[in-house]
């Protein structure tokens, strides 16, 4: 017998039952994008390797260690995209999207990095991205963060914490980089191999080290916020005020630097303690010089990416909390007339919205049989329509989650009763 062909390590198959959950999440996210006037863009999965070398940075782990790169038949070096922003900027320049315009764009799809696969981290992973171009002030920073907060709210996910920092402009960051390099050079003897490599090329990345032996010197390292230029400092203060005014709590994390070289000013992450070591669900920030770096106009920009695998897992974890479960109603109906009435009632309940799930008995059966189905379905409420209810113009309501007595409600008041229950 021939050996079975297996999938590539770290590249998972999305089976129908998984895709159903993904599509539910994606549907809500798309609705939020529409509410904020973001428009979809789709870019190629394969780009010239040079694009990522120039944007992400030669010395980053992504470019140095993790990209899937290969030569095509014309000896061009091509790479599977490890992130979306570079390709979107390239496409925007090529198709004149930034000329006298301020586009707000979103995209969704697979990315590729050669990392060690583990729960929540794959070699083919999926991201939802949002990017805004041409907006100079901190208001767009706030809007992007508020948009992500709205997504969490609509998905009813718990335990997400916003962390923010400012990396300043290139001039102030250069001064900070020198100060940081001098500081860590004084502690060279205790730096690990990875940090020694970063010391010469990108010392800010040492701040992101998870090595427990280095945490004390990292904690005592110079702070970026002490080196901010006036423009970046004012920008950051306005952003913090906007978040506070909108009731979005945040933590100032002066060690938050992100993993890519193109960031300027605001950087942020939404993290969780519900997914083990893979804590970051969403991350991003400003990249004001990137469009110019790739040959376009000198325009400001900001963006972020949401990890779909981590977000859908967080939705599943959060939905285990009773307060986050979508309400479910089962309609028990015995008899042809009752079935017709149940069909009309089920549509009226769905018109209420609020994510109510309605299951109508379709397979006949006695009251006893139908109640067993209602219980098996995990419904919160059972609405009962039989001969007695039809004659009296009522609907009986029974809680499936408590010992409360079944009660009879006038047909015209059923929807109000359901609203009160929910």
C-alpha positions in Angstrom: 0.0 0.0 0.0 1.3 3.5 -0.9 2.2 5.8 1.9 -0.5 8.4 2.7 0.3 12.0 1.7 0.1 14.2 4.8 -0.4 17.9 5.1 2.6 20.1 5.8 3.5 20.6 9.4 2.0 23.7 10.9 -0.6 24.2 8.1 -3.9 23.1 9.3 -7.0 22.0 7.3 -10.1 24.0 8.2 -12.9 21.5 8.4 -16.6 22.5 7.9 -17.4 22.7 11.6 -14.4 25.0 12.2 -15.3 27.1 9.2 -18.8 27.7 10.5 -17.3 29.3 13.6 -14.8 31.3 11.5 -17.5 32.6 9.2 -19.6 33.7 12.1 -16.7 35.7 13.5 -15.8 37.1 10.0 -19.4 38.2 9.4 -19.5 40.3 12.6 -16.0 41.8 11.8 -17.1 42.7 8.2 -20.2 44.5 9.7 -17.9 46.6 11.9 -15.7 47.5 9.0 -18.7 48.7 7.1 -19.8 50.8 10.1 -16.4 52.6 10.0 -16.4 53.1 6.2 -13.5 50.6 5.6 -13.4 49.0 2.2 -12.0 45.6 1.3 -8.7 45.0 -0.7 -7.2 41.7 -1.7 -3.5 41.4 -2.4 -1.4 38.5 -3.7 -0.2 35.8 -1.4 3.2 35.9 -3.2 5.3 39.0 -3.4 8.9 39.9 -4.3 11.1 39.1 -1.3 12.6 42.6 -1.6 9.3 44.1 -0.5 9.6 42.5 2.9 13.3 43.1 3.2 12.7 46.8 2.8 9.6 47.1 4.9 9.8 44.6 7.8 13.6 45.0 8.1 16.6 42.8 7.3 17.5 42.3 10.9 14.0 41.2 12.1 13.4 37.5 13.0 10.6 37.4 10.3 13.0 38.3 7.4 16.1 36.6 8.8 14.6 33.3 10.0 10.9 32.9 9.2 10.0 33.7 5.5 9.1 31.1 2.9 11.3 32.3 0.0 12.1 30.7 -3.3 13.4 31.5 -6.8 11.0 31.4 -9.7 11.9 30.4 -13.3 13.3 33.8 -14.0 15.6 33.6 -11.0 13.5 36.2 -9.1 13.4 35.8 -5.3 9.7 35.5 -4.2 8.2 35.0 -0.8 4.9 33.9 0.7 3.6 37.0 2.5 4.5 36.9 6.3 2.2 39.9 6.9 -0.3 42.0 5.0 0.7 45.7 5.4 3.7 45.7 3.0 1.6 44.2 0.2 -1.2 46.7 0.8 1.2 49.7 0.7 2.8 48.3 -2.5 -0.6 47.9 -4.1 -1.7 51.4 -3.0 1.3 53.0 -4.6 1.0 50.9 -7.8 -2.7 51.7 -8.3 -2.6 55.4 -7.1 -4.9 54.7 -4.1 -3.1 57.4 -2.0 -3.1 60.3 -4.5 -5.3 63.0 -3.0 -7.2 60.3 -1.1 -7.4 59.0 2.5 -8.3 55.3 2.0 -9.4 53.1 4.8 -8.8 49.5 3.8 -9.3 46.0 5.3 -8.2 42.6 4.2 -8.4 39.0 5.3 -6.5 35.9 4.5 -3.5 33.5 5.1 0.0 34.5 6.0 3.1 32.3 6.2 6.0 32.1 8.7 8.4 29.3 9.4 7.9 29.1 13.1 7.8 26.2 15.6 4.1 25.1 15.4 2.2 25.1 18.7 -1.3 25.8 19.9 -2.3 29.2 18.6 0.7 29.5 16.3 0.9 27.9 12.9 3.1 28.2 9.8 0.0 29.1 7.7 -2.0 31.4 9.9 -4.8 33.9 9.1 -5.2 37.6 9.8 -7.8 40.2 9.6 -6.1 43.5 8.8 -7.2 47.1 8.8 -5.1 50.0 7.4 -5.8 53.8 7.1 -3.7 56.2 5.0 -3.3 60.0 5.0 -4.5 60.8 8.5 -2.0 62.8 10.5 -3.7 63.2 13.8 -4.2 60.8 16.7 -8.0 60.6 16.0 -7.4 57.8 13.5 -5.3 55.9 16.1 -8.2 56.2 18.5 -10.7 55.1 15.9 -8.7 52.0 15.0 -8.5 51.0 18.6 -12.2 51.7 19.2 -13.1 49.6 16.2 -11.3 46.6 17.6 -12.9 47.2 21.0 -16.3 47.1 19.2 -15.4 43.8 17.6 -14.6 42.3 21.0 -17.9 43.7 22.4 -20.0 42.2 19.6 -18.2 38.9 19.8 -18.7 38.9 23.6 -15.1 38.0 24.2 -13.7 38.3 27.7 -10.3 39.1 29.3 -8.8 41.3 26.7 -6.4 44.0 27.9 -5.2 46.9 25.8 -1.5 47.8 26.0 -0.1 51.0 24.4 3.2 52.7 23.9 4.8 55.3 21.6 8.0 54.7 19.7 8.3 58.4 18.6 9.7 59.6 15.3 12.9 58.3 13.7 15.1 61.1 15.2 14.1 60.6 18.8 14.1 56.8 18.3 17.7 57.0 17.1 18.7 58.8 20.3 16.9 56.2 22.3 18.5 53.3 20.4 22.0 54.7 21.1 21.1 55.0 24.8 19.7 51.5 24.9 22.7 50.1 23.1 25.1 51.6 25.6 23.0 50.4 28.5 22.8 46.8 27.4 26.5 46.8 26.4 27.3 47.4 30.1 25.3 44.2 30.8 26.8 42.2 27.9 28.1 39.4 30.2 24.5 38.3 31.1 22.8 38.7 27.7 21.8 35.5 26.0 22.8 34.7 22.4 19.6 36.1 20.9 20.0 39.4 22.7 23.6 39.7 21.8 22.6 39.4 18.2 20.0 42.1 18.6 22.3 44.4 20.5 24.2 45.5 17.5 21.4 45.6 15.0 18.1 46.3 16.9 18.6 46.8 20.6 14.9 47.7 21.1 14.0 44.1 20.4 15.8 43.0 23.5 13.0 44.7 25.5 10.7 42.0 24.0 12.8 39.1 25.3 10.9 36.5 27.3 14.1 35.2 29.0 13.3 35.3 32.8 17.0 35.8 33.5 17.0 39.2 31.7 13.8 40.7 33.1 15.5 42.6 35.9 17.9 44.5 33.6 15.1 45.0 31.0 12.9 46.5 33.7 15.7 48.9 34.7 16.5 49.9 31.1 15.9 53.5 29.8 12.3 54.2 28.8 11.3 55.3 25.3 8.7 57.7 26.7 11.6 59.7 28.3 13.1 60.3 24.8 9.9 61.3 22.9 10.0 64.3 20.7 7.4 67.0 21.4 5.2 66.0 18.4 5.0 62.3 19.4 4.5 63.2 23.0 1.5 65.5 22.2 0.1 62.9 19.8 0.3 60.2 22.5 -1.4 62.4 25.2 -4.3 63.1 22.9 -4.7 59.4 22.1 -4.8 58.5 25.8 -7.4 61.2 26.5 -9.5 59.9 23.6 -9.4 56.3 24.9 -10.3 57.5 28.5 -13.2 59.6 27.2 -14.6 56.5 25.4 -14.2 54.2 28.4 -11.4 52.1 27.0 -9.0 51.1 29.8 -5.4 50.6 28.9 -1.9 49.8 30.3 1.2 51.8 29.4 3.7 49.2 28.4 7.1 50.9 27.8 8.6 47.6 26.7 6.0 47.2 23.8 8.1 47.6 20.6 6.3 45.2 18.1 8.4 42.9 15.9 8.6 45.0 12.7 10.9 47.9 11.9 8.5 50.2 10.2 6.5 51.3 13.3 6.5 55.0 14.4 4.7 56.8 17.3 1.7 54.8 18.5 2.0 51.0 18.9 -0.6 48.8 20.7 -1.6 45.3 21.4 -4.7 43.6 22.7 -3.6 40.6 24.9 -5.3 37.9 26.9 -4.5 35.4 29.6 -6.9 32.8 28.3 -4.8 31.3 25.5 -1.6 30.2 27.3 1.6 31.5 25.9 0.0 33.0 22.8 -1.2 36.1 24.5 -1.4 38.7 21.6 -4.8 38.6 19.8 -4.4 41.9 17.9 -1.4 44.2 17.4 -0.4 47.2 15.3 0.5 50.9 15.2 1.5 53.8 13.0 4.0 53.5 10.1 4.2 57.0 8.9 7.3 56.6 6.7 6.5 53.3 5.0 4.7 54.6 1.9 7.6 57.0 1.2 10.1 54.2 1.8 8.5 52.2 -1.0 8.6 55.0 -3.5 5.2 56.7 -2.8 4.2 60.0 -1.3 5.2 61.0 2.2 1.9 60.2 3.9 1.0 59.0 7.4 -0.5 55.6 8.0 -1.7 53.2 10.7 -2.9 49.7 10.8 -3.3 46.5 12.9 -3.8 42.8 12.4 -6.1 40.4 14.3 -5.1 36.7 14.5 -8.1 34.7 13.3 -7.0 31.5 15.0 -6.5 33.1 18.3 -9.7 35.2 18.1 -11.9 32.3 17.3 -10.4 30.3 20.1 -11.0 33.2 22.4 -14.6 33.4 21.3 -15.0 29.7 22.1 -13.4 30.2 25.6 -15.5 33.2 26.3 -18.7 31.6 25.2 -18.3 29.0 27.9 -19.2 31.8 30.3 -23.0 31.7 30.8 -23.4 35.5 30.4 -21.9 35.3 26.9 -24.0 32.4 25.5 -26.4 33.3 22.8 -30.0 32.9 24.0 -31.7 29.8 22.4 -35.5 29.2 22.2 -37.2 25.9 21.2 -40.8 26.0 20.0 -42.8 22.9 20.9 -45.8 22.6 18.6 -48.3 19.7 18.4 -50.8 19.6 15.5 -50.9 21.1 12.0 -52.4 24.5 13.1 -49.9 24.7 16.0 -47.1 24.1 13.5 -48.3 26.9 11.3 -48.6 29.3 14.2 -45.1 28.3 15.5 -43.6 29.1 12.1 -45.0 32.6 12.2 -43.9 33.1 15.8 -40.4 31.9 15.1 -39.9 34.6 12.4 -41.3 37.3 14.8 -38.7 36.2 17.4 -35.9 36.4 14.9 -36.9 39.9 14.0 -36.0 40.9 17.6 -32.4 40.4 16.7 -29.9 40.2 19.7 -28.5 37.0 18.3 -31.4 34.9 19.4 -31.3 31.4 18.1 -34.7 29.8 17.4 -35.3 26.1 16.8 -38.7 25.0 15.7 -39.7 21.3 16.1 -39.9 19.9 12.6 -40.3 16.2 13.2 -43.7 15.9 14.8 -44.0 13.8 18.0 -45.7 14.1 21.3 -45.1 16.8 23.9 -42.8 14.5 25.8 -40.7 13.7 22.7 -40.5 17.4 21.8 -39.4 18.4 25.3 -36.6 15.8 25.1 -35.4 17.5 21.9 -35.7 20.9 23.5 -33.6 19.8 26.4 -31.0 18.1 24.1 -30.7 21.3 22.0 -29.5 23.2 25.1 -32.3 25.8 24.8 -32.9 28.4 27.5 -36.7 28.6 26.9 -39.4 26.4 25.5 -42.4 28.0 23.9 -45.4 25.6 23.8 -48.3 25.7 21.4 -50.9 23.0 21.5 -54.7 22.7 21.1 -55.3 24.3 24.5 -53.1 27.3 23.6 -54.7 27.8 20.2 -58.2 27.8 21.8 -57.2 30.4 24.4 -55.0 32.5 22.2 -52.0 32.0 24.4 -48.5 30.6 24.3 -47.0 28.7 27.3 -43.5 29.5 28.4 -41.2 27.1 30.2 -37.6 27.8 31.4 -35.3 25.0 30.5 -32.6 26.2 32.9 -34.5 26.6 36.2 -37.3 25.1 38.2 -39.6 28.1 37.6 -43.2 27.1 36.9 -44.5 27.1 33.3 -46.8 30.0 32.7 -49.3 31.0 30.1 -49.0 34.3 28.2 -51.4 36.1 25.9 -50.2 35.6 22.3 -49.9 39.3 21.7 -47.6 39.7 24.7 -45.2 36.8 24.0 -42.5 38.9 22.3 -42.5 41.4 25.3 -42.2 38.5 27.7 -39.2 37.1 25.7 -37.5 40.5 25.8 -37.9 40.7 29.5 -36.5 37.2 30.0 -33.5 38.0 27.8 
